[in-house]
């Protein structure tokens, strides 16, 4: 493995705006100190992914998961459900009864 990844560090490419965009997509409100901290942390993650990208994976079979275990499921037992207000409490938009989401299908042709 070479040190070429350090020449093109993600830290120099990752900007404050990138962190703010990720935070917005995750619906997170960050303080200035969190933005600064996450900029460095995300850059480190991207740098590490760059190192992993250099690994020779020729002849390595792809995996669907990190383990060869299949169908690891808990027993399906009835349990108490969330109330409507609990379920809606984390939604960015709702009308008190239903989640409100932007349309995803083009219905103009109907």
HELIX and SHEET records of a PDB file:
HELIX    1   1 UNK A    4  UNK A    7  1                                   4    
HELIX    2   2 UNK A   10  UNK A   13  1                                   4    
HELIX    3   3 UNK A   16  UNK A   25  1                                  10    
HELIX    4   4 UNK A   32  UNK A   53  1                                  22    
HELIX    5   5 UNK A   84  UNK A   88  1                                   5    
END                                                                             
